[in-house]
Amino acid sequence: MNRETGAELELRVARLEFAEGAFSRLRVPARAEEATPGRDVLTDLDILAIDVDPRLRITWSTVECKGEKGEAKEVDRLFSLAGLRQYLGVQRAVLVRPTVSRRGRALARRLDIGIMDIPTLQRREAAHAWLPETFAHLGGAACLEAEAKTDTQLKGLPELPTEVVAFLRYDALLASPNAILGALGNLGRAVDRRGILPHPAGHILASHALIALLLAALQDAAQLDLVPADVLRQRTERALTTGSPDDDILAVLDRADELVRFLLDRVHRAYTSSGAARQDVPQLKLREIIETPPTFLDSYLDLVERLRGNPAVSRNILQTAELTCFEALVDGEAWREPAFDHLFTAEHQGLLLAAIATLGQVANEPLAQQLSPIAHIAFDRSAAAIPNRRQPGAR
């Protein structure tokens, strides 16, 4: 199988993942945690898929599409994929290849890896024939053109750190909420220094930032089933202050403040016992210097609770954001297809607009305003009628 056919296979499988409810992207870099500049990319994930269940619990998947026929490299691919899943910490891994041997299926079961051959792929595709062949990052011409123009424009924007841009475009899809929020803050400060961004770079960066913010908020929304809202607030504050929601450095600072107070009081007592007048000097507290709650925290946690309060809509808000930002707003047409009617309701628009308002506080208001046209898109569709999904463009 040649390289072009391999790319087509990846697109088919990513489209199927999207059809079955997952937010999916092609060729996402997997990076080393510690590496010299230019040597940090370990490999590219053929497909990264993100599923959100009705309780907003998230499942990350990596899907590898390989074209070797027969049993060539089948075992190697399965062991390699098992290691990659463990390294990434994702819950699901799938290998897609033209044929699958009995030995391969047995090994895949042992390794808890999904495996699919082309005939199985074709049967599953048949149930989603009404989905457009390409859209947004899954081969959408308008999206790919806007991303390519952005790449060119970014070369002339040295104020925007390349590592922050790369994180929001790719790495945020596998990142923790505090890492995402930190990167959004860094992007906002960089945009402040730069000023107005050219089109389409401003729109593309704002769109990636929106999806990253939604992913962070969805992860935290799922936590509300485990911890009360006030505990989530404390953990979020701690994560944004120290880099970890579980870091106890603030407790250490409290102890340090107590020690400083004790030492100062002992010095004062020594002076007064010698007849000197006590001079009270205000003590700076280390914890107060370090711990400054971010100004956007209320807005962010409000978004988190809004998402948790409407799980039926929130579970596919990443798909809606993808089609809105990278198809509708870049003058694509696929988002209008009836296969996507269930993603363009008034409730979806309300959540997107709330997320954009939060993005303006977390990152940068002018950056968030790049997405203001979403308010003028018609989110008035529904999926009331059950169409024949085996027919392209079915209604």
PyMOL commands that set and color helices and strands:
alter all, ss='L'
color gray80, all
select helices_A, chain A and resi 3-19+74-88+102-111+118-126+141-154+162-169+171-174+177-194+201-223+229-242+249-273+286-290+297-309+311-314+317-326+328-330+334-336+338-343+346-362+365-369+372-376
alter helices_A, ss='H'
color red, helices_A
select strands_A, chain A and resi 23-31+41-52+58-65+92-96+114-116
alter strands_A, ss='S'
color yellow, strands_A
deselect
rebuild
show_as cartoon
